[in-house]
Amino acid sequence: MKNESDTPGIAPGAAGAVRMEPPELEPGHVRVLERMIGAGFEVVAFPRYASHVGIRRGKCAVLLKAREDGGFEFFGEAVWMIEGNLAVKIVHGEKKFFVWKGARVEVTEEREKQLGSFRSEVEEILK
């Protein structure tokens, strides 16, 4: 069993945490990923989410869950990336931020617009 803290680039987790296996991809999955790449997206791996497929473009990313019918569905929301990691959106006072560990980036109208456009484009390819 491999502990996450023994792997470079992965934040320490609970002792004895086990990595998930990558999803089994069928020909239908591969066709969807090829369409993603053709549309300018990158297929990426996020070690903490090894059982899902990561899609990113610029600072926007989303995790996809493989379905049995050869398609994918969103696993969570499209998010902003900080330092190559999936950030979360928080509200602090009257401002919103994307955060990853100690780093944070303010949620701006432009960033929200980029995320919305990213999400819509990915959803269109998944249809």
C-alpha positions in Angstrom: 0.0 0.0 0.0 1.4 3.4 -0.9 0.9 6.3 1.5 0.0 9.6 -0.3 2.7 11.4 1.7 5.4 9.1 0.2 4.6 10.5 -3.3 6.3 13.7 -4.5 3.8 16.4 -5.3 1.0 15.0 -3.2 0.1 16.6 0.1 0.2 14.2 3.0 -3.2 12.6 3.8 -4.4 10.3 6.4 -1.9 7.6 7.4 -2.3 4.5 5.2 -4.4 6.4 2.5 -4.7 4.3 -0.6 -4.5 5.7 -4.1 -7.5 5.0 -6.4 -6.9 3.1 -9.7 -7.3 5.0 -13.0 -10.6 4.4 -14.7 -11.0 1.7 -17.3 -11.5 3.5 -20.6 -13.6 2.0 -23.4 -13.4 3.1 -27.1 -16.3 5.6 -26.5 -14.3 7.2 -23.7 -11.3 7.6 -25.9 -13.4 9.2 -28.7 -14.7 11.8 -26.2 -11.2 12.6 -25.0 -9.9 12.9 -28.6 -12.7 15.5 -29.2 -11.6 17.3 -26.0 -8.0 17.4 -27.3 -9.1 18.5 -30.7 -11.0 21.4 -29.1 -7.9 22.6 -27.3 -8.3 21.0 -23.9 -5.6 19.0 -22.1 -6.3 15.6 -20.6 -4.5 15.7 -17.2 -4.1 13.5 -14.2 -4.7 14.7 -10.7 -3.0 12.2 -8.4 -5.5 12.7 -5.6 -8.3 11.9 -8.0 -6.7 9.0 -9.9 -10.1 7.3 -10.5 -11.3 10.3 -12.6 -10.1 12.0 -15.7 -9.0 15.6 -15.5 -9.6 18.2 -18.2 -8.1 21.6 -18.2 -7.5 24.6 -20.4 -5.6 27.6 -19.0 -6.5 28.0 -15.3 -9.8 26.1 -15.6 -10.2 22.4 -14.8 -12.9 19.8 -14.2 -12.9 16.1 -13.1 -14.8 13.7 -15.2 -16.3 10.4 -14.1 -16.4 7.6 -16.7 -19.8 6.2 -17.3 -20.5 2.6 -18.4 -22.1 3.8 -21.7 -18.7 5.2 -22.9 -19.4 8.8 -21.9 -18.4 11.0 -19.1 -20.1 13.2 -16.5 -18.9 16.0 -14.3 -17.5 14.9 -11.0 -18.1 18.1 -9.0 -17.9 21.6 -10.5 -15.5 23.2 -12.9 -12.9 25.0 -10.8 -10.0 27.4 -11.0 -6.5 26.1 -10.6 -3.8 27.4 -8.3 -0.2 26.2 -8.6 -1.5 23.2 -10.7 -4.0 22.2 -8.1 -7.8 22.2 -8.0 -8.9 25.2 -5.9 -12.1 25.7 -4.0 -14.3 28.8 -3.9 -14.8 30.4 -0.5 -16.4 33.6 0.8 -14.4 35.7 3.2 -16.2 38.8 4.4 -17.7 40.3 1.3 -15.2 38.9 -1.2 -14.9 35.5 -2.9 -11.7 33.7 -3.4 -10.4 30.5 -5.0 -8.0 28.9 -2.5 -5.5 26.1 -2.4 -3.7 25.6 0.9 -2.2 28.9 1.8 -2.6 30.5 -1.7 -5.7 32.4 -2.8 -6.9 34.3 -5.8 -9.8 36.7 -5.8 -12.8 35.6 -7.8 -13.3 38.2 -10.4 -16.0 38.7 -13.1 -13.4 37.8 -15.7 -12.4 34.5 -13.9 -16.1 33.6 -13.4 -16.7 34.3 -17.1 -13.7 32.0 -18.1 -15.0 29.2 -15.8 -18.5 29.5 -17.3 -17.3 29.4 -20.8 -15.0 26.4 -20.0 -17.9 24.6 -18.3 -20.2 25.2 -21.3 -17.6 24.0 -23.8 -16.9 20.8 -21.9 -20.6 20.1 -21.5 -21.1 20.6 -25.2 -18.4 18.0 -26.1 -19.9 15.5 -23.5 -23.3 15.6 -25.2 
